[in-house]
Amino acid sequence: MKKLIAWFKGIFPLLQNMFLPALITAGTIVWFYAHDQISLPTLITLHHLFYLLALGIFFALLYFNQNKGLFFTICLLVAYILLNRLKYISPNNFWETPAYINLSVLLPLSLLVFYFLPEHKLLKRYNVYLLLGLLSVYALGEQLSNKNFSLSIDNLETFGCLSGLSLICFGISVISFYIRTVSSGQIMDYSLFFATILTSFGFYYASEPHALALFFCLSLIIICLGLGEELYNDIYKDRLTGFGSRNAFIIQSKKFPLKYSVGIARIDNYDNLKKAFGKRGRKQLMKMISERISSVESDAIIYRYSDDELALIFKNEDKNSAYNQMEQIRRSVASAEFMLAKSPKAVKLTISGSVSEKKRSDANAMEVLSRVHKTLQKTSAFSFNITSKA
């Protein structure tokens, strides 16, 4: 029974992240099969909404200086524009033209590249090169189409409006996305996975009057929802530890109760850890320390305030009670052994802590935190693995 409960606790966050995009995807597909057509005003609304969503995603990512899903959205935007142009030029058999066949092959391959693109800041020269590379791919597709050359294999059967090669490319992309999504469990990975499924349906039923607007618009809606939740988590949560972020501490400090204590837990000799274990090793250690602290302290609100510091809020606790809880945390970490992925031996670590309660003279939690910081710096200059009162 305990194994079943542990398994459910591990799988529940993954199910939670995929629930909404999966529900939207399934609902869209069921609605499409249940309705032969939609009204012209609704079709126009979906058409305009698609462009508004694409513009909104761009400005949101520009504001937060993130590249998550940007090139994915650009690919869908370019494909949607080209598909509508093809439907206008050759309304009767556009899916048989070299331009459509080439686009249906190049798009899933482009999505495959950008799905596995590492997350980094948007305003970098690196992204300019990526954009130029994307434009070069579509320029190549246009040149092939002008020469009446199709990216297809003659022996493969056509399915719907997709050639055999196009279907294979979409299939490879969807399967690859699924494997990555299951292993990572990230909200944005789930969103892009289900958005790709809807996009493939859009291509498959491209000859239907309302398929493109419906499937492409819902794809961007799913991406918007995933992006919104990701940005929200980036602001309020620390990805590595699952604790609240520094921004969350600053924002939520206004809602702390009248009586509380603030504590800081800092990893000792952190500068030496940087040299010894590198960035990945430090992340593993911080995650294991965070899990250790969570197992000991369940009542305090914990924030990751910096790379090597955790801020703890002990609600309705005075300084002495908070000190006892911080001491228990310190001893628990000091007695633990941490195993890194590539380390043959267990690593022993210690933390130092300091606590202080909010006084009447303190205007806010930041003043309490500042007092705790000063005390911790003084004690750390002489000794490690110790808890002090400010």
Stockholm file with secondary structure:
# STOCKHOLM 1.0

chainA/1-390         MKKLIAWFKGIFPLLQNMFLPALITAGTIVWFYAHDQISLPTLITLHHLFYLLALGIFFALLYFNQNKGLFFTICLLVAYILLNRLKYISPNNFWETPAYINLSVLLPLSLLVFYFLPEHKLLKRYNVYLLLGLLSVYALGEQLSNKNFSLSIDNLETFGCLSGLSLICFGISVISFYIRTVSSGQIMDYSLFFATILTSFGFYYASEPHALALFFCLSLIIICLGLGEELYNDIYKDRLTGFGSRNAFIIQSKKFPLKYSVGIARIDNYDNLKKAFGKRGRKQLMKMISERISSVESDAIIYRYSDDELALIFKNEDKNSAYNQMEQIRRSVASAEFMLAKSPKAVKLTISGSVSEKKRSDANAMEVLSRVHKTLQKTSAFSFNITSKA
#=GR chainA/1-390 SS CHHHHHHHHHHHHHHHHHHHHHHHHHHHHHHHHHCSCCCHHHHHHHHHHHHHHHHHHHHHHHHHTBCTTHHHHHHHHHHHHHHHHHHHHSTTTGGGSHHHHHHHHHHHHHHHHHHTCCCCBSSSHHHHHHHHHHHHHHHHHHHHHHTTCCCCCTTSCCBTTBCHHHHHHHHHHHHHHHHHHHHHCCHHHHHHHHHHHHHHHHHHTTTSTTHHHHHHHHHHHHHHHHHHHHHHHHHHBCTTTCSBCHHHHHHHGGGCCSSEEEEEEEETTHHHHHHHHHHHHHHHHHHHHHHHHHHHCCSSEEEEEETTEEEEEEETCCHHHHHHHHHHHHHHHHHCCBCCTTCSSCBCCCEEEEEEECCTTCCSHHHHHHHHHHHHHHHHTTCSSCEEEC
#=GC SS_cons         CHHHHHHHHHHHHHHHHHHHHHHHHHHHHHHHHHCSCCCHHHHHHHHHHHHHHHHHHHHHHHHHTBCTTHHHHHHHHHHHHHHHHHHHHSTTTGGGSHHHHHHHHHHHHHHHHHHTCCCCBSSSHHHHHHHHHHHHHHHHHHHHHHTTCCCCCTTSCCBTTBCHHHHHHHHHHHHHHHHHHHHHCCHHHHHHHHHHHHHHHHHHTTTSTTHHHHHHHHHHHHHHHHHHHHHHHHHHBCTTTCSBCHHHHHHHGGGCCSSEEEEEEEETTHHHHHHHHHHHHHHHHHHHHHHHHHHHCCSSEEEEEETTEEEEEEETCCHHHHHHHHHHHHHHHHHCCBCCTTCSSCBCCCEEEEEEECCTTCCSHHHHHHHHHHHHHHHHTTCSSCEEEC
//
